[in-house]
């Protein structure tokens, strides 16, 4: 039960931060990124086998792509 309250609090703070962005489009994109990242982490925890490995590879590719810019 504690983890659900913690997740709800995190989403509430993310929603508040999204409303404080300088444009509504940036707020929407921020919330989409937050939901996407938490969804990937949830899949990584839920399926620690092959899908966890694929999530790890996708995150590593993203981080390495960001480092090259």
C-alpha positions as CSV (number, residue, x, y, z in Angstrom):
1,X,0.0,0.0,0.0
2,X,2.9,2.4,0.8
3,X,4.3,2.1,-2.8
4,X,0.9,3.2,-4.3
5,X,0.8,6.2,-2.1
6,X,4.4,7.0,-3.0
7,X,3.6,6.7,-6.7
8,X,0.5,8.8,-6.4
9,X,2.5,11.5,-4.6
10,X,5.2,11.4,-7.3
11,X,2.6,11.8,-10.1
12,X,1.0,14.6,-8.2
13,X,4.3,16.5,-7.9
14,X,5.0,15.8,-11.6
15,X,1.6,17.2,-12.5
16,X,2.2,20.3,-10.5
17,X,5.6,20.7,-12.2
18,X,4.0,20.3,-15.6
19,X,1.5,23.1,-14.9
20,X,4.4,25.4,-14.0
21,X,6.2,24.9,-17.3
22,X,6.5,27.9,-19.6
23,X,4.1,26.4,-22.2
24,X,1.3,23.8,-22.1
25,X,3.0,21.8,-24.8
26,X,6.1,21.4,-22.7
27,X,4.0,20.4,-19.7
28,X,2.3,17.7,-21.8
29,X,5.6,16.4,-23.2
30,X,7.0,16.4,-19.6
31,X,4.1,14.3,-18.4
32,X,4.4,11.9,-21.3
33,X,8.1,11.4,-20.6
34,X,7.4,10.8,-16.9
35,X,4.7,8.2,-17.7
36,X,7.0,6.6,-20.3
37,X,10.0,6.3,-18.0
38,X,7.9,5.0,-15.1
39,X,6.2,2.5,-17.4
40,X,9.6,1.2,-18.6
41,X,10.8,0.9,-15.0
42,X,7.6,-0.9,-14.1
43,X,8.1,-3.4,-16.9
44,X,11.7,-3.8,-15.8
45,X,10.5,-4.7,-12.3
46,X,7.6,-6.8,-13.4
47,X,9.5,-8.9,-15.9
48,X,13.1,-9.2,-14.8
49,X,14.0,-11.7,-17.6
50,X,14.2,-11.0,-21.3
51,X,12.0,-7.8,-21.3
52,X,14.1,-6.4,-18.4
53,X,17.2,-7.0,-20.6
54,X,15.6,-5.2,-23.5
55,X,14.6,-2.3,-21.3
56,X,18.1,-2.0,-20.1
57,X,19.5,-2.0,-23.6
58,X,17.0,0.7,-24.7
59,X,17.9,2.9,-21.8
60,X,21.6,2.4,-22.4
61,X,21.2,3.3,-26.1
62,X,19.3,6.4,-25.1
63,X,21.9,7.5,-22.6
64,X,24.7,6.8,-25.1
65,X,22.9,8.7,-27.8
66,X,22.5,11.7,-25.5
67,X,26.2,11.6,-24.6
68,X,27.2,12.0,-28.3
69,X,25.4,15.3,-28.9
